[in-house]
């Protein structure tokens, strides 16, 4: 069945891959991102890949009004609203002893509050048009385990909050026939891993991450964004009709593995 979906953080990485995966199924796709220019480029790609209808909308997920506008545009001009992927997020790392309050607050604001505002706006839009729906949030292994490299307290707290929120939201929205789940991507080869780096420095960091992944991740490599997108789109689909409040872990075995090797 064809669907209309809205994807935050749709201009890059996992969100972009989810937009293109939805497009390949012939779904209608609203690409929402604070980077409106990139969102337009992804919308054009989605059109080429087979999307029924596409819209690019510039919106900041920390801005309630931006989100209400984005959901209004999609629900009223694109044939309703069946699914949402809340992929917008940032990662800023610092050792706890040097973690500035502003950094902590910014990471929580974008990742956790942004997810709350997105899911609440999505649920309002779905309830208003009496649609059943599926909402996919994006958590992280850091919601469940501390990263060995450290410096991840704000990001980990934001993702732990998202995981708890997903379970609570699934219960609240079940009576409206709206499902809420999370994907848990492991290390995924997107610009998030290379924040602030370009050119030779970015290439060197990618090589370092590839070598570390080969040693540390059971499947021996980072994920491609499309591999996470397929899981998210499955959760949006009717094939996942009895799945809510759950986490779909796509981490190459990272969190299944203990560091102990006696
Ligand atoms: N890449 C990984 O290894 C990894 C692992 C686990 C979880 N995640 C999560 O996956 C999600 C997507 O990350 P990605 O790897 O695709 O990163 P990315 O940087 O490639 O894409 C993130 C997108 O979110 C947008 N964005 C950021 N702040 C925003 C805001 N305030 N309002 C609207 N849009 C905003 C950015 O413009 C960008 O297009 C994030 O929630 C991230 O935490 C990523």
Boltz pocket constraint, residues with backbone or C-beta under 6 A from the ligand:
constraints:
  - pocket:
      binder: B
      contacts: [[A, 8], [A, 9], [A, 10], [A, 11], [A, 12], [A, 13], [A, 14], [A, 15], [A, 32], [A, 33], [A, 34], [A, 35], [A, 59], [A, 60], [A, 61], [A, 62], [A, 86], [A, 87], [A, 88], [A, 89], [A, 90], [A, 91], [A, 110], [A, 114], [A, 138], [A, 139], [A, 140], [A, 141], [A, 184], [A, 185], [A, 186], [A, 187], [A, 188], [A, 189], [A, 190], [A, 191], [A, 192], [A, 193]]
      max_distance: 6.0
